[in-house]
Amino acid sequence: MAAFRPEETLVGLIALAVVPWLIWRLERGVREGRLPIGRSYLLRDERPGAFRALFALYVAAALTMAFIGIDLLVGIEF
């Protein structure tokens, strides 16, 4: 058993706090038909393939952040 590391707890909580924001962006993007990319937006009607690719990247980011947060808080070891 490793010693308690408060920095891992802090980073894990921050990572889990980002997940709802990413999900909110995805829900809003699907509803409005646009996803943010940099300072601009990618419109679903203009570039549907690029929209799906960016959507997949947002989903991958949300899943990765959730895994990182859970890993740091629970201490999953591989």
A tleap script that builds the chain and sets N, CA, C and O, in Angstrom:
source leaprc.protein.ff14SB
mol = sequence {
  NMET ALA ALA PHE ARG PRO GLU GLU THR LEU
  VAL GLY LEU ILE ALA LEU ALA VAL VAL PRO
  TRP LEU ILE TRP ARG LEU GLU ARG GLY VAL
  ARG GLU GLY ARG LEU PRO ILE GLY ARG SER
  TYR LEU LEU ARG ASP GLU ARG PRO GLY ALA
  PHE ARG ALA LEU PHE ALA LEU TYR VAL ALA
  ALA ALA LEU THR MET ALA PHE ILE GLY ILE
  ASP LEU LEU VAL GLY ILE GLU CPHE
}
set mol.1.N position { 0.835 -1.179 0.000 }
set mol.1.CA position { 0.000 0.000 0.000 }
set mol.1.C position { 0.881 1.245 0.000 }
set mol.1.O position { 1.784 1.383 0.826 }
set mol.2.N position { 0.614 2.119 -0.910 }
set mol.2.CA position { 1.392 3.347 -1.019 }
set mol.2.C position { 0.919 4.369 -0.001 }
set mol.2.O position { -0.200 4.297 0.507 }
set mol.3.N position { 1.787 5.312 0.282 }
set mol.3.CA position { 1.442 6.377 1.223 }
set mol.3.C position { 0.414 7.319 0.597 }
set mol.3.O position { 0.308 7.424 -0.625 }
set mol.4.N position { -0.334 7.995 1.451 }
set mol.4.CA position { -1.332 8.960 0.976 }
set mol.4.C position { -0.624 10.127 0.300 }
set mol.4.O position { 0.309 10.710 0.852 }
set mol.5.N position { -1.086 10.460 -0.911 }
set mol.5.CA position { -0.483 11.558 -1.668 }
set mol.5.C position { -1.571 12.568 -2.005 }
set mol.5.O position { -2.390 12.321 -2.890 }
set mol.6.N position { -1.588 13.704 -1.309 }
set mol.6.CA position { -2.658 14.676 -1.524 }
set mol.6.C position { -2.651 15.280 -2.927 }
set mol.6.O position { -3.700 15.688 -3.425 }
set mol.7.N position { -1.484 15.343 -3.570 }
set mol.7.CA position { -1.457 15.901 -4.922 }
set mol.7.C position { -2.196 15.000 -5.910 }
set mol.7.O position { -2.798 15.497 -6.862 }
set mol.8.N position { -2.161 13.689 -5.700 }
set mol.8.CA position { -2.914 12.782 -6.569 }
set mol.8.C position { -4.422 12.956 -6.358 }
set mol.8.O position { -5.200 12.888 -7.310 }
set mol.9.N position { -4.818 13.178 -5.122 }
set mol.9.CA position { -6.232 13.416 -4.836 }
set mol.9.C position { -6.699 14.710 -5.491 }
set mol.9.O position { -7.783 14.752 -6.071 }
set mol.10.N position { -5.907 15.749 -5.406 }
set mol.10.CA position { -6.265 17.032 -6.002 }
set mol.10.C position { -6.379 16.922 -7.522 }
set mol.10.O position { -7.357 17.389 -8.105 }
set mol.11.N position { -5.402 16.318 -8.154 }
set mol.11.CA position { -5.428 16.174 -9.612 }
set mol.11.C position { -6.579 15.267 -10.037 }
set mol.11.O position { -7.210 15.516 -11.064 }
set mol.12.N position { -6.860 14.224 -9.268 }
set mol.12.CA position { -7.985 13.344 -9.573 }
set mol.12.C position { -9.312 14.064 -9.497 }
set mol.12.O position { -10.181 13.859 -10.344 }
set mol.13.N position { -9.480 14.911 -8.488 }
set mol.13.CA position { -10.718 15.681 -8.361 }
set mol.13.C position { -10.858 16.699 -9.490 }
set mol.13.O position { -11.959 16.911 -9.998 }
set mol.14.N position { -9.764 17.323 -9.881 }
set mol.14.CA position { -9.807 18.271 -11.000 }
set mol.14.C position { -10.154 17.543 -12.293 }
set mol.14.O position { -10.948 18.038 -13.093 }
set mol.15.N position { -9.562 16.372 -12.502 }
set mol.15.CA position { -9.859 15.599 -13.715 }
set mol.15.C position { -11.331 15.203 -13.761 }
set mol.15.O position { -11.958 15.273 -14.818 }
set mol.16.N position { -11.881 14.792 -12.635 }
set mol.16.CA position { -13.302 14.428 -12.604 }
set mol.16.C position { -14.205 15.642 -12.738 }
set mol.16.O position { -15.335 15.520 -13.212 }
set mol.17.N position { -13.728 16.811 -12.331 }
set mol.17.CA position { -14.528 18.032 -12.476 }
set mol.17.C position { -14.619 18.471 -13.931 }
set mol.17.O position { -15.565 19.162 -14.308 }
set mol.18.N position { -13.658 18.085 -14.746 }
set mol.18.CA position { -13.661 18.466 -16.167 }
set mol.18.C position { -14.665 17.622 -16.957 }
set mol.18.O position { -15.189 18.083 -17.971 }
set mol.19.N position { -14.934 16.416 -16.516 }
set mol.19.CA position { -15.807 15.492 -17.261 }
set mol.19.C position { -17.217 16.059 -17.471 }
set mol.19.O position { -17.701 16.019 -18.602 }
set mol.20.N position { -17.898 16.582 -16.453 }
set mol.20.CA position { -19.235 17.149 -16.711 }
set mol.20.C position { -19.209 18.317 -17.695 }
set mol.20.O position { -20.141 18.488 -18.480 }
set mol.21.N position { -18.150 19.116 -17.654 }
set mol.21.CA position { -18.029 20.217 -18.599 }
set mol.21.C position { -17.919 19.689 -20.029 }
set mol.21.O position { -18.560 20.225 -20.933 }
set mol.22.N position { -17.116 18.647 -20.244 }
set mol.22.CA position { -16.991 18.062 -21.578 }
set mol.22.C position { -18.318 17.468 -22.054 }
set mol.22.O position { -18.686 17.626 -23.218 }
set mol.23.N position { -19.026 16.795 -21.170 }
set mol.23.CA position { -20.319 16.221 -21.535 }
set mol.23.C position { -21.318 17.331 -21.863 }
set mol.23.O position { -22.106 17.203 -22.800 }
set mol.24.N position { -21.284 18.409 -21.096 }
set mol.24.CA position { -22.159 19.550 -21.376 }
set mol.24.C position { -21.862 20.139 -22.749 }
set mol.24.O position { -22.783 20.484 -23.490 }
set mol.25.N position { -20.574 20.255 -23.095 }
set mol.25.CA position { -20.196 20.777 -24.413 }
set mol.25.C position { -20.706 19.855 -25.524 }
set mol.25.O position { -21.171 20.327 -26.561 }
set mol.26.N position { -20.617 18.544 -25.304 }
set mol.26.CA position { -21.108 17.589 -26.299 }
set mol.26.C position { -22.614 17.693 -26.471 }
set mol.26.O position { -23.107 17.727 -27.598 }
set mol.27.N position { -23.348 17.742 -25.373 }
set mol.27.CA position { -24.811 17.859 -25.458 }
set mol.27.C position { -25.213 19.139 -26.180 }
set mol.27.O position { -26.078 19.129 -27.056 }
set mol.28.N position { -24.582 20.220 -25.807 }
set mol.28.CA position { -24.893 21.504 -26.431 }
set mol.28.C position { -24.493 21.509 -27.903 }
set mol.28.O position { -25.202 22.071 -28.738 }
set mol.29.N position { -23.363 20.887 -28.223 }
set mol.29.CA position { -22.913 20.830 -29.608 }
set mol.29.C position { -23.846 20.027 -30.490 }
set mol.29.O position { -24.107 20.414 -31.629 }
set mol.30.N position { -24.350 18.923 -29.984 }
set mol.30.CA position { -25.288 18.105 -30.758 }
set mol.30.C position { -26.608 18.845 -30.924 }
set mol.30.O position { -27.201 18.821 -32.003 }
set mol.31.N position { -27.068 19.497 -29.875 }
set mol.31.CA position { -28.334 20.231 -29.940 }
set mol.31.C position { -28.249 21.405 -30.918 }
set mol.31.O position { -29.169 21.623 -31.707 }
set mol.32.N position { -27.143 22.165 -30.867 }
set mol.32.CA position { -26.996 23.346 -31.713 }
set mol.32.C position { -26.385 23.048 -33.073 }
set mol.32.O position { -26.467 23.873 -33.982 }
set mol.33.N position { -25.779 21.885 -33.221 }
set mol.33.CA position { -25.170 21.522 -34.491 }
set mol.33.C position { -23.806 22.144 -34.718 }
set mol.33.O position { -23.394 22.332 -35.863 }
set mol.34.N position { -23.099 22.467 -33.639 }
set mol.34.CA position { -21.759 23.034 -33.769 }
set mol.34.C position { -20.929 22.677 -32.542 }
set mol.34.O position { -21.434 22.648 -31.420 }
set mol.35.N position { -19.653 22.407 -32.774 }
set mol.35.CA position { -18.717 22.101 -31.698 }
set mol.35.C position { -17.567 23.096 -31.747 }
set mol.35.O position { -17.113 23.464 -32.830 }
set mol.36.N position { -17.091 23.537 -30.582 }
set mol.36.CA position { -15.986 24.492 -30.575 }
set mol.36.C position { -14.662 23.818 -30.924 }
set mol.36.O position { -14.368 22.705 -30.490 }
set mol.37.N position { -13.887 24.529 -31.714 }
set mol.37.CA position { -12.532 24.093 -32.038 }
set mol.37.C position { -11.676 25.355 -32.074 }
set mol.37.O position { -11.777 26.162 -32.998 }
set mol.38.N position { -10.850 25.511 -31.075 }
set mol.38.CA position { -10.082 26.745 -30.942 }
set mol.38.C position { -11.010 27.893 -30.616 }
set mol.38.O position { -11.822 27.794 -29.695 }
set mol.39.N position { -10.902 28.987 -31.362 }
set mol.39.CA position { -11.785 30.137 -31.151 }
set mol.39.C position { -12.941 30.142 -32.128 }
set mol.39.O position { -13.700 31.109 -32.191 }
set mol.40.N position { -13.079 29.085 -32.879 }
set mol.40.CA position { -14.119 28.996 -33.898 }
set mol.40.C position { -15.043 27.825 -33.574 }
set mol.40.O position { -14.901 27.169 -32.542 }
set mol.41.N position { -15.980 27.581 -34.467 }
set mol.41.CA position { -16.903 26.465 -34.322 }
set mol.41.C position { -16.917 25.647 -35.602 }
set mol.41.O position { -16.740 26.178 -36.698 }
set mol.42.N position { -17.128 24.366 -35.448 }
set mol.42.CA position { -17.279 23.460 -36.578 }
set mol.42.C position { -18.764 23.135 -36.697 }
set mol.42.O position { -19.362 22.583 -35.774 }
set mol.43.N position { -19.352 23.480 -37.839 }
set mol.43.CA position { -20.782 23.292 -38.037 }
set mol.43.C position { -21.065 21.927 -38.643 }
set mol.43.O position { -20.389 21.500 -39.578 }
set mol.44.N position { -22.069 21.247 -38.103 }
set mol.44.CA position { -22.427 19.914 -38.568 }
set mol.44.C position { -22.947 19.940 -40.007 }
set mol.44.O position { -22.666 19.021 -40.775 }
set mol.45.N position { -23.699 20.973 -40.382 }
set mol.45.CA position { -24.259 21.044 -41.725 }
set mol.45.C position { -23.203 21.270 -42.796 }
set mol.45.O position { -23.345 20.782 -43.918 }
set mol.46.N position { -22.137 22.009 -42.462 }
set mol.46.CA position { -21.106 22.313 -43.446 }
set mol.46.C position { -20.111 21.169 -43.632 }
set mol.46.O position { -19.703 20.883 -44.758 }
set mol.47.N position { -19.714 20.507 -42.532 }
set mol.47.CA position { -18.712 19.436 -42.598 }
set mol.47.C position { -19.107 18.298 -41.661 }
set mol.47.O position { -18.586 18.199 -40.551 }
set mol.48.N position { -20.029 17.435 -42.104 }
set mol.48.CA position { -20.517 16.374 -41.211 }
set mol.48.C position { -19.438 15.368 -40.799 }
set mol.48.O position { -19.443 14.895 -39.662 }
set mol.49.N position { -18.518 15.036 -41.702 }
set mol.49.CA position { -17.461 14.086 -41.348 }
set mol.49.C position { -16.511 14.644 -40.310 }
set mol.49.O position { -16.124 13.941 -39.377 }
set mol.50.N position { -16.133 15.897 -40.462 }
set mol.50.CA position { -15.252 16.538 -39.498 }
set mol.50.C position { -15.969 16.714 -38.159 }
set mol.50.O position { -15.348 16.610 -37.101 }
set mol.51.N position { -17.275 16.980 -38.205 }
set mol.51.CA position { -18.058 17.109 -36.975 }
set mol.51.C position { -18.050 15.789 -36.210 }
set mol.51.O position { -17.859 15.775 -34.994 }
set mol.52.N position { -18.256 14.685 -36.917 }
set mol.52.CA position { -18.247 13.372 -36.252 }
set mol.52.C position { -16.871 13.052 -35.677 }
set mol.52.O position { -16.771 12.485 -34.589 }
set mol.53.N position { -15.807 13.413 -36.402 }
set mol.53.CA position { -14.455 13.162 -35.907 }
set mol.53.C position { -14.176 13.986 -34.648 }
set mol.53.O position { -13.608 13.476 -33.683 }
set mol.54.N position { -14.573 15.252 -34.661 }
set mol.54.CA position { -14.368 16.096 -33.486 }
set mol.54.C position { -15.219 15.613 -32.313 }
set mol.54.O position { -14.777 15.657 -31.165 }
set mol.55.N position { -16.427 15.155 -32.596 }
set mol.55.CA position { -17.291 14.589 -31.567 }
set mol.55.C position { -16.607 13.372 -30.928 }
set mol.55.O position { -16.610 13.222 -29.706 }
set mol.56.N position { -16.026 12.511 -31.760 }
set mol.56.CA position { -15.329 11.328 -31.247 }
set mol.56.C position { -14.136 11.730 -30.387 }
set mol.56.O position { -13.858 11.080 -29.379 }
set mol.57.N position { -13.433 12.781 -30.764 }
set mol.57.CA position { -12.306 13.255 -29.957 }
set mol.57.C position { -12.773 13.805 -28.605 }
set mol.57.O position { -12.118 13.589 -27.586 }
set mol.58.N position { -13.888 14.505 -28.597 }
set mol.58.CA position { -14.454 14.990 -27.336 }
set mol.58.C position { -14.855 13.816 -26.441 }
set mol.58.O position { -14.604 13.850 -25.237 }
set mol.59.N position { -15.467 12.791 -27.006 }
set mol.59.CA position { -15.852 11.608 -26.225 }
set mol.59.C position { -14.612 10.917 -25.667 }
set mol.59.O position { -14.585 10.522 -24.502 }
set mol.60.N position { -13.583 10.774 -26.507 }
set mol.60.CA position { -12.337 10.151 -26.048 }
set mol.60.C position { -11.708 10.968 -24.924 }
set mol.60.O position { -11.188 10.399 -23.964 }
set mol.61.N position { -11.749 12.286 -25.031 }
set mol.61.CA position { -11.198 13.141 -23.973 }
set mol.61.C position { -11.979 12.972 -22.673 }
set mol.61.O position { -11.383 12.903 -21.598 }
set mol.62.N position { -13.312 12.904 -22.763 }
set mol.62.CA position { -14.124 12.732 -21.555 }
set mol.62.C position { -13.844 11.380 -20.895 }
set mol.62.O position { -13.705 11.302 -19.674 }
set mol.63.N position { -13.761 10.324 -21.692 }
set mol.63.CA position { -13.474 9.002 -21.133 }
set mol.63.C position { -12.078 8.943 -20.522 }
set mol.63.O position { -11.887 8.340 -19.467 }
set mol.64.N position { -11.115 9.559 -21.172 }
set mol.64.CA position { -9.742 9.570 -20.651 }
set mol.64.C position { -9.665 10.346 -19.342 }
set mol.64.O position { -9.026 9.902 -18.389 }
set mol.65.N position { -10.316 11.504 -19.297 }
set mol.65.CA position { -10.301 12.292 -18.063 }
set mol.65.C position { -10.996 11.543 -16.922 }
set mol.65.O position { -10.542 11.593 -15.779 }
set mol.66.N position { -12.083 10.856 -17.229 }
set mol.66.CA position { -12.775 10.080 -16.200 }
set mol.66.C position { -11.877 8.954 -15.692 }
set mol.66.O position { -11.805 8.713 -14.487 }
set mol.67.N position { -11.200 8.270 -16.599 }
set mol.67.CA position { -10.311 7.183 -16.186 }
set mol.67.C position { -9.156 7.712 -15.341 }
set mol.67.O position { -8.804 7.111 -14.325 }
set mol.68.N position { -8.568 8.826 -15.752 }
set mol.68.CA position { -7.455 9.405 -14.992 }
set mol.68.C position { -7.915 9.797 -13.595 }
set mol.68.O position { -7.236 9.507 -12.610 }
set mol.69.N position { -9.075 10.461 -13.508 }
set mol.69.CA position { -9.578 10.870 -12.198 }
set mol.69.C position { -9.849 9.692 -11.278 }
set mol.69.O position { -9.477 9.707 -10.105 }
set mol.70.N position { -10.497 8.677 -11.819 }
set mol.70.CA position { -10.791 7.485 -11.003 }
set mol.70.C position { -9.511 6.769 -10.614 }
set mol.70.O position { -9.379 6.297 -9.484 }
set mol.71.N position { -8.572 6.684 -11.536 }
set mol.71.CA position { -7.308 6.033 -11.246 }
set mol.71.C position { -6.558 6.739 -10.118 }
set mol.71.O position { -6.019 6.087 -9.223 }
set mol.72.N position { -6.523 8.057 -10.161 }
set mol.72.CA position { -5.806 8.790 -9.125 }
set mol.72.C position { -6.513 8.750 -7.780 }
set mol.72.O position { -5.856 8.738 -6.739 }
set mol.73.N position { -7.842 8.729 -7.784 }
set mol.73.CA position { -8.571 8.711 -6.514 }
set mol.73.C position { -8.620 7.331 -5.884 }
set mol.73.O position { -8.490 7.194 -4.668 }
set mol.74.N position { -8.808 6.300 -6.712 }
set mol.74.CA position { -8.962 4.947 -6.179 }
set mol.74.C position { -7.628 4.219 -6.131 }
set mol.74.O position { -7.421 3.359 -5.275 }
set mol.75.N position { -6.738 4.548 -7.027 }
set mol.75.CA position { -5.422 3.912 -7.042 }
set mol.75.C position { -5.390 2.614 -7.813 }
set mol.75.O position { -4.826 1.623 -7.348 }
set mol.76.N position { -5.987 2.611 -8.983 }
set mol.76.CA position { -5.967 1.412 -9.845 }
set mol.76.C position { -4.526 1.161 -10.296 }
set mol.76.O position { -3.855 2.077 -10.771 }
set mol.77.N position { -4.067 -0.036 -10.152 }
set mol.77.CA position { -2.708 -0.401 -10.565 }
set mol.77.C position { -2.765 -1.427 -11.679 }
set mol.77.O position { -3.473 -2.428 -11.566 }
set mol.78.N position { -2.033 -1.192 -12.745 }
set mol.78.CA position { -1.952 -2.150 -13.848 }
set mol.78.C position { -0.630 -2.829 -13.855 }
set mol.78.O position { -0.375 -3.673 -14.714 }
savepdb mol mol.pdb
quit
